[in-house]
Amino acid sequence: MRGIVAQARLPGRCCGILGLALYAAPHHTMLDLSRIRAISLDLDDTLWPVWPVIAKAEQALWNWLAQHAPATAALYPSPQALRTVREHMLALRPDLAHDLSGLRRESIRTALAQAGDNPALAEPAFDTFFAARHAVDLFDGVPETLAFLAQRYPIVALTNGNANVYRMDIGTHFAASICAFDCGLQKPDVRIFELAAKTVGVHPHQVLHIGDDAHLDICGALQAGMQTVWVNPTGQPWPHADALARNATRAQHDGPAHPPPHLLPIHPHATVPHVAHVRDVLAGGAASTD
């Protein structure tokens, strides 16, 4: 099934930002290629660097306002100044935290109203921002990697942001796309990962999730029962290594035991420096598992 998935809130488990219940296995987990039937894939900072494209989109937005809403551009004389309105709006409207497009629209509307310009200009202003937001610069090897993956598995885009892969050339490689606004859920909530699996007709344990955020992507996917590849371009140490050590010690002290069914390993199955290296992992090549 292709397209943006619109789904009501689903019942089930949720792992909060500070409430992940995770079991750290004494030994590093290894990727089981035979289990994989689908791929779920993060977008921002996994397929492209996000902040450069956001900066360009905010500049495009400010340029549009300078032409069509000069009072607003005068009140907020730079993209950085305009960004403060968005930050203030997020504090005022936490209900929009999962809807980054709605948050951006409301911040533009507020800026226009404060300056005495027509608030109705928020829609065409946002359209300008949103078009520029999709003018991404893909990391090296991304098109080839997506083609490789799509030949073997259905791929689901899974993002907390508002990028739409179907507005890009790479969209042809995706079977489905799910963003936080579509379903009212955000990573690391396990339900958004379960929805990704359901969308392409597989079970979560049959999905390999690939992403750059150790907490939102990897811990969330592990909690859902997926295998994971952590994209770690800067070579950061696994941030939950202390939990691994504590639980390994506990396991040695308490003796062999299976973790409770709702607790899962807190370690990626593989780590790569760039998403293009996933091809090597799936071809049976070497990848770090520590």
ABEGO torsion letter per residue (X at the ends): XBEBBBBBBBBEBBBBAAABBBBBBABBBBBBAAABABBBBBABGAABBAAAAAAAAAAAAAAAAAAABAAAAAABABAAAAAAAAAAAAAABAAAAABAAAAAAAAAAAAAAAAGBBAAAAAAAAAAAAAAAABBBBBBGAAAAAAAAAAABBBBBBBABABBAAABAAAAABABBBBAAAAGBBOABAAAAAAAAAAAGBBAAABBBBBABAAAAAAAAAAAGBBBBBBBAAGBBBAAAAAAAAAAAAAAAAEBBBBBAABBBBBBABBBABAAAAAAAAAGBBBBAX
